[in-house]
Amino acid sequence: MYQRNYGNNRNYNRGYGNGYRNQPRKKSGCKLGQDKKQRPCITGWNKSKARGFMSFVAIPCNNFKTKSKNSDKWVVTAQFPDGKKTFTGFYNTVTKKLTIPDLQMVANPAKDYFGTYVKRR
């Protein structure tokens, strides 16, 4: 019987992709944490061709009540390449998602996603 001698296993997987090199880079991220005053805080970032690199920090706004009992009003400060801007966001307590209508973006800390959303009719 003829036996194959593979010898050194270093060349065995050559050309099939070695781990992290062939994986696409992440384009967004989001997490839920706490700020210095122990309030809930959502931070995230997104990289796109249209907006460039943007990051945001969102904290709850205690001064206003919303019409919906499932959502709370949050203040979102976004950092764009051309400067900072402040927006209003709505945090849904049931789905645990932060929606920013002016940017047409949604942040979902459970899925580690911050990106655009399509408004359904």
Secondary structure, 3 states (H helix, E strand, C coil): CCCCCCCCHHHCCCCCCCHHHHCCCCCEEEEEEECCCCCEEEEEEEEECCCEEEEEEEEECCCCCCCCCCEEEEEEEEEECCEEEEEEEEEECCCCEEEECCCCEEEECCCCEEEECCCCC
